[in-house]
Amino acid sequence: MINDLLLKDFKEVLNCGCSFDSFKNKKFLITGATGLIGSIYIKCLLYINKHLNLNINVIALARSKEKFNNIFSEYLEEKNLKVYYQDIKDNINITEHVDFILHTASITNSKIMIKQPVEVIDISILGTKNILELAKKNKAKVIYVSSMEVYGKLDNLKRKVIESDLGYIDVCNVRSCYCIAKRACESMCISYVHEYNLDIVIARLAQTFGAGVSTEDNRVFAQFAESVIKKEDIVLHTEGKSEGNYCYTTDAISAFFYLFWKGKKAEIYNVNNEENHTSIYNMAKLIVDNFSDNKVVIDIPKGNIYGYAQDVKIHLSSKKLNDLGWKAKIDLLESYKRLIDWYKEMNILCLK
């Protein structure tokens, strides 16, 4: 049985205006199936399939059987869902035909980025190469899920950031392994389009959260929500000057449906809610002012032991995606309300 909070989200996706009939009798492959985006997309896809009777089949690609069984415990008997267990760095062992591929597999943990940068690069580069080779065999349409971090540092930009803007990335900063690998994968996708005429769309995703966040997620939004539930101060390990761009989970999911439906090959689209743009500090203040009796505390340790990215001040434009007909619906306050409700309902803190 689908959780009530997720059911509410999936109903909103169903009414997002996308022509889901375009996916009738098609087969989807989702990489990173146990990650936040991959898992929510699979569950939402199965919900839409059942609700509209579209005969959609879903293949999930995951590394850990235990983790998959935990996240998809209520879906293990689902006849339209099949799972393959393997490391994406290895050749993909899927022989059946696929029509659409959502490639979400990536390391997003900042601590791992500074402790295991080689692994971060390998998963990005080798994994994407394997997925594109599979797409070439199947003539499948691919959405490569990239990151707003590819923009790097854009100095003195007085307008919203569009997809053709690119800034400076310090190659000597070990944390850059993530954003440089993402840039390389974007270039690889464009190369496959031009050399093999594949239908590949790149989605640069803003920081995304909401109902469905994993118990293991330790990104800033999860830390803020946990602090509220524990009735603790929100502690920042930076001055919080970095400006973030945020998107609710199922707003991102509906965006991917639009990109499979209308996204043009070799094009890049920002996936974000323009209204959900704020500094880390101001977001922390928003949370304590609306959900907590505690306060925001700044405690900066020596050295970047948490692996946080450099301060960035960019405001992403979603106009290009909006022009396809997509619109984000969930604002930052509602996003946090749903995330906190999810944490409480799932008893996440007790499970850690």
C-alpha positions in Angstrom: 0.0 0.0 0.0 1.4 3.4 -1.0 2.1 5.8 1.9 -0.5 8.6 2.1 2.0 11.3 1.8 3.5 9.8 -1.4 0.0 9.1 -2.7 -0.8 12.8 -2.4 2.4 13.7 -4.3 1.7 11.1 -7.1 -1.8 12.4 -7.6 -0.3 15.9 -8.2 2.1 14.4 -10.8 -0.8 12.7 -12.5 -2.4 16.1 -12.9 0.7 17.9 -14.1 -0.5 18.2 -17.7 1.9 15.7 -19.2 0.5 13.4 -21.9 1.2 10.0 -20.2 -0.4 8.2 -23.1 2.9 8.8 -24.9 4.4 6.1 -22.7 1.8 3.4 -23.3 3.3 -0.1 -23.8 6.8 1.3 -23.2 9.7 0.0 -21.0 11.6 2.3 -18.7 15.1 1.7 -17.2 15.9 3.7 -14.0 19.5 3.7 -12.7 20.2 4.6 -9.2 17.0 2.9 -8.2 17.7 3.1 -4.4 18.5 6.8 -4.5 16.0 9.5 -3.8 15.1 10.5 -7.3 15.3 7.0 -8.8 13.2 5.4 -6.1 10.5 8.1 -6.2 10.4 8.1 -10.0 9.9 4.3 -10.1 7.1 4.4 -7.5 5.4 7.3 -9.3 5.7 5.6 -12.6 4.1 2.4 -11.3 1.3 4.5 -9.7 0.6 6.3 -13.0 0.8 3.0 -14.9 -1.8 1.4 -12.7 -4.1 4.4 -12.6 -4.1 4.9 -16.3 -3.7 1.3 -17.4 -0.8 2.0 -19.7 1.0 -1.3 -19.7 4.3 0.3 -18.7 7.1 -1.9 -17.6 9.9 -0.7 -15.3 13.5 -2.0 -14.9 15.3 -0.9 -11.8 19.1 -1.0 -11.7 20.5 -1.2 -8.2 23.7 -2.4 -6.4 22.2 -3.5 -3.1 19.5 -6.1 -2.9 19.0 -5.5 0.8 18.6 -1.7 0.3 16.3 -2.2 -2.7 14.1 -4.7 -0.7 13.9 -2.2 2.2 12.9 0.8 0.0 10.5 -1.2 -2.3 9.2 -3.6 0.3 5.5 -3.0 -0.8 6.5 -3.4 -4.5 8.3 -6.8 -4.4 5.4 -8.6 -6.0 4.7 -5.9 -8.6 4.5 -7.6 -12.0 5.5 -4.5 -13.9 8.7 -4.1 -12.0 11.9 -6.0 -12.6 15.2 -5.3 -10.9 18.8 -6.0 -11.9 21.6 -5.9 -9.2 25.0 -4.8 -10.4 27.6 -2.0 -10.2 26.9 0.5 -12.9 30.7 0.7 -13.6 30.4 -2.8 -15.0 28.9 -3.6 -18.4 25.1 -3.5 -18.2 23.7 -7.0 -18.2 20.3 -6.1 -19.6 19.4 -7.9 -22.8 15.7 -7.0 -23.1 14.7 -3.9 -25.1 14.2 -0.6 -23.3 12.5 2.6 -24.7 13.4 5.2 -22.0 16.3 5.5 -19.6 16.4 7.8 -16.6 20.1 7.9 -15.5 20.2 9.1 -11.9 23.0 7.0 -10.5 25.6 9.2 -8.8 27.4 9.8 -5.5 25.9 12.9 -3.9 27.4 12.6 -0.4 29.9 15.5 0.1 32.0 13.6 2.6 32.5 10.8 0.1 33.5 13.4 -2.5 36.5 14.5 -0.5 37.4 11.0 0.9 36.9 8.9 -2.3 37.1 11.3 -5.2 38.3 8.6 -7.6 35.2 6.5 -7.0 33.0 9.6 -7.5 34.6 10.1 -10.9 34.5 6.4 -11.9 30.8 6.1 -11.1 30.0 9.2 -13.2 32.2 8.5 -16.2 32.2 4.7 -16.5 28.5 4.4 -15.5 27.4 7.0 -18.0 29.5 5.4 -20.7 27.8 2.1 -20.0 24.3 3.6 -20.0 24.9 5.4 -23.3 26.2 2.2 -24.9 23.0 0.5 -23.8 20.9 3.3 -25.2 22.8 3.0 -28.5 21.8 -0.6 -28.8 18.2 0.1 -28.0 17.8 3.5 -29.6 16.3 4.6 -26.3 15.6 8.1 -25.2 17.8 9.1 -22.3 17.6 11.7 -19.6 21.0 12.3 -18.0 20.4 13.8 -14.5 23.1 16.3 -14.0 23.6 18.9 -11.3 23.4 22.7 -10.8 27.0 22.3 -9.5 28.3 22.2 -13.1 27.8 26.0 -13.3 30.7 26.5 -10.9 31.4 30.1 -9.7 29.7 32.8 -11.8 31.0 36.2 -10.8 28.8 39.3 -10.9 25.9 37.8 -12.8 23.0 40.0 -12.2 20.3 37.9 -13.9 19.0 34.4 -13.5 21.3 31.6 -14.7 20.4 30.0 -18.0 21.7 26.8 -19.4 24.4 28.4 -21.6 26.1 30.0 -18.6 29.2 28.3 -17.2 31.5 29.6 -14.5 34.9 28.7 -13.0 35.7 25.4 -11.3 38.9 24.9 -9.4 40.4 21.7 -10.7 42.8 21.6 -7.7 40.0 21.4 -5.2 39.3 17.7 -4.5 35.6 18.5 -4.0 35.5 19.5 -7.7 35.6 15.8 -8.6 31.8 15.8 -8.6 31.0 18.8 -10.7 33.9 18.2 -13.2 32.8 14.6 -13.7 29.2 15.9 -14.3 30.5 18.3 -16.9 32.4 15.5 -18.6 29.3 13.3 -18.7 27.3 16.1 -20.2 29.9 16.4 -22.9 29.8 12.6 -23.4 26.0 12.8 -23.8 26.3 15.5 -26.5 29.0 13.5 -28.2 26.8 10.4 -28.4 24.0 12.6 -29.9 26.3 14.0 -32.6 28.1 10.8 -33.5 25.3 8.2 -33.1 22.2 10.4 -33.4 20.9 9.3 -30.0 18.0 11.1 -28.3 19.6 12.4 -25.1 18.3 15.2 -22.9 20.3 16.7 -20.0 18.5 17.8 -16.8 20.5 20.0 -14.5 18.7 19.3 -11.2 18.6 21.7 -8.3 18.8 20.5 -4.7 15.8 18.2 -4.4 13.9 17.0 -1.4 10.5 16.0 0.0 8.5 13.0 1.1 10.5 9.9 0.3 13.9 11.0 1.5 16.0 8.1 2.7 16.9 7.5 6.3 20.5 7.6 5.2 20.4 11.1 3.6 22.7 13.5 5.4 22.4 16.6 3.1 21.6 20.0 4.6 17.8 19.8 4.1 17.7 16.4 5.9 19.8 17.8 8.8 17.5 20.8 9.1 14.4 18.7 9.3 16.0 16.3 11.8 16.9 19.3 14.0 13.3 20.4 14.0 12.0 17.0 15.0 14.7 16.6 17.7 13.8 20.1 19.0 17.5 21.1 18.6 19.1 24.3 17.2 20.0 24.2 13.6 23.8 24.3 13.5 25.5 25.7 10.4 29.2 24.7 9.7 29.5 27.6 7.3 28.3 31.2 7.4 25.4 30.1 5.2 26.1 32.6 2.5 25.8 30.1 -0.3 22.6 30.6 -2.2 20.7 27.4 -3.0 18.2 26.5 -5.7 15.6 23.9 -4.5 12.9 21.7 -6.0 10.3 19.5 -4.4 10.8 15.8 -5.3 7.6 15.3 -7.3 8.0 18.6 -9.1 11.3 17.1 -10.4 9.6 13.8 -11.2 6.9 15.6 -13.3 9.7 17.6 -15.0 11.3 14.3 -16.1 8.0 13.1 -17.6 7.9 16.4 -19.6 11.4 15.9 -20.8 10.7 12.4 -22.0 7.6 13.7 -23.7 8.8 17.0 -25.1 12.5 17.4 -24.3 14.7 18.0 -27.4 17.8 16.0 -28.0 21.1 17.5 -27.1 19.3 20.2 -25.1 20.0 21.1 -21.5 17.2 22.1 -19.0 17.4 23.5 -15.5 15.0 21.6 -13.2 14.2 23.9 -10.3 11.5 26.1 -8.7 12.6 29.7 -9.3 10.7 30.8 -6.2 12.6 28.3 -4.0 15.9 30.3 -4.1 17.5 31.4 -0.9 20.7 31.4 1.1 21.5 28.5 3.4 21.2 30.8 6.4 17.9 32.3 5.4 16.5 28.8 4.7 17.6 27.8 8.2 15.8 30.9 9.6 12.7 30.0 7.6 12.7 26.6 9.2 13.1 27.6 12.8 10.6 30.5 12.4 7.9 28.2 11.1 8.6 24.8 12.7 10.7 25.2 15.7 11.2 27.2 19.0 15.0 26.9 18.7 17.5 29.0 16.9 20.2 29.0 14.2 23.8 28.6 15.4 26.9 29.1 13.3 29.8 26.8 14.3 32.6 26.7 11.7 35.2 23.9 12.2 38.8 24.2 11.0 39.2 22.8 7.6 36.4 21.6 5.3 35.8 18.3 7.1 32.3 18.1 5.9 33.2 18.5 2.2 30.9 21.5 1.6 31.0 23.1 -1.8 32.4 26.6 -2.2 30.0 29.5 -1.7 27.9 30.1 -4.8 25.4 32.8 -5.6 23.4 31.8 -8.6 19.7 31.9 -9.2 18.7 29.3 -11.8 16.2 30.1 -14.5 13.6 27.4 -15.3 12.2 29.3 -18.3 13.4 26.8 -20.9 11.6 23.9 -19.1 8.6 26.2 -18.4 8.3 26.7 -22.2 7.6 23.0 -22.6 4.5 23.5 -20.4 6.0 22.4 -17.0 5.5 24.4 -13.9 6.8 23.8 -10.3 4.0 23.8 -7.8 5.5 23.2 -4.3 7.2 26.2 -2.5 10.0 25.9 0.0 7.8 26.1 3.1 5.4 23.4 1.9 8.4 21.3 0.8 9.7 21.3 4.4 6.3 20.7 5.9 5.9 17.5 3.7 9.5 16.4 4.5 9.0 16.8 8.3 5.6 15.0 8.1 7.3 12.2 6.2 10.1 11.9 8.8 7.5 11.8 11.6 5.2 9.3 9.9 8.1 7.0 8.9 9.6 7.2 12.3 12.9 7.8 10.6 14.8 9.0 13.7 14.0 5.9 15.6 15.3 3.7 12.7 18.8 5.4 12.6 
